[in-house]
Amino acid sequence: MYVKLNKWINFGDLSLKSTTMELPIAESWKIKMVEHIRTSTREEREQWIKDAHYNLFQLPADQVYIDCLTDSGTGAMSDRQWAALMMGDESYAGSRSFYELKDVITRLTGFEYVIPTHQGRAAENVLFSHLVKEGDIVPGNSHFDTTKGHIESRKATALDCTIDEAKNTQLELPFKGNVDIAKLEKALAENGDKVAFIVVTVTNNTAGGQPVSMENLKEVRRVADKYGKRVILDSARFAENAYFIKTREEGYADKTIKEIAREMFSYADGMTMSAKKDGIVNMGGFIATRHEDWYEGAKKYCIPFEGYLTYGGMNGRDMAALAVGLDENTEFDNLDTRIRQVQYLASRLDEFGIPYQRPVGGHAIFVDAGLVLTKVPKEEFPAQTLAIELYKEAGVRGCEIGYILADRDPVTRENRFGGMDLLRLCIARRVYTNNHMDVIAVALKNVFDRRESITHGYKIVWETELMRHFTVQLEPIQ
Ligand code: F0G
């Protein structure tokens, strides 16, 4: 019998509604290879985290069940990327893979000059060696810690000009990663002569993977031009940023991710890139710019620090895989799968009432530890405490983006408690399924439910001067 859908149909006395359901959106890929992961007991994890001095970076990865430490270099490459590896040209100079990579980068960004580096911080090191000197100021939106490190280690200042709203995790704004144009303009008006350049991080990792709007990028460009300054995009997650512009900003819904990315870069003078994120490779990075003088300046540092100009710290095969990865990850379906998964996890946390930086960003959930562990004083590092509790609960490894990461003030040597204290749960690209998301959500719920009983945190017993969070050693406060 032929039944017309979406119509009321009568079978004698029976009246029933037949509806066409909206099709769910599944992943834009299928799985060809899998990797075994092991579970563990709470007793094992309690011992392991103690052995690791309560620093999750110090845990051997085999002691982790679901690894949300970072989305950096942890993505799954596609079959096309693995195929490209085999075609890599390992020539020391003039590698074909370099030229292929350069062509893709120029096509996506409009930047003609490209220098490969072994990862993002190496790109910063090479370019900033040319651009940053003692006493300089580099305004930006919540500089990532390596970016800040490369500025501060040169005795310059990383001036945070992020919009104040970013600090209120419960406020819903579409572009919470934006630069506060008034703060930027003030910095330029007062200290323009000291400003080396402006750096805009897309997406804004430290503020919670929050995007920057095209409007904001245009405004930064306008102010930069007014004061004769140049702009660098810290582009680790530029494709995710483009996705948010497409889905949230008026006028971009019908544009492709590639068109949006190209427009984003049109407002910048150059970029540093950690290819381990939106390039979906396990290692790699690059500098790209439209200015010959920046290229010439950076070249001088690339050779001694990274390697010859056509490999700069990368294997030929890795450059080949990166060229494919950049192309693939600037297609809508790939980004849509990824960001929907992060949004799925966020929706589970909403069910349980767990507070995180809203609306959820592109690569991670940032749980607001201050709102969860209200009994743990900030001097005892609530976000780190929450990270340890979550690990003990289910072997889920997150990362503190908070007071430990913030390091000490370089002048006063006091801990910096002015920023946010978040537990970041990064989602690796194309690696976990939504069942893993459910484990993370339920584990966090269990910790959340007993939050009132967590009254003490941790104290630092050993630390380094810069970027202490990787190696810091802690002890529980009883
Ligand atoms: N810029 C941003 C915005 C980053 O998130 C990172 C790295 C870098 C630069 C440095 O790149 O690691 O390739 O040297 N972020 C990682 C993270 C480590 O976990 O967020 P890298």
Boltz pocket constraint, residues with backbone or C-beta under 6 A from the ligand:
constraints:
  - pocket:
      binder: B
      contacts: [[A, 69], [A, 70], [A, 71], [A, 72], [A, 119], [A, 120], [A, 121], [A, 122], [A, 144], [A, 146], [A, 147], [A, 201], [A, 202], [A, 203], [A, 205], [A, 234], [A, 236], [A, 237], [A, 273], [A, 274], [A, 275], [A, 276], [A, 284], [A, 285]]
      max_distance: 6.0
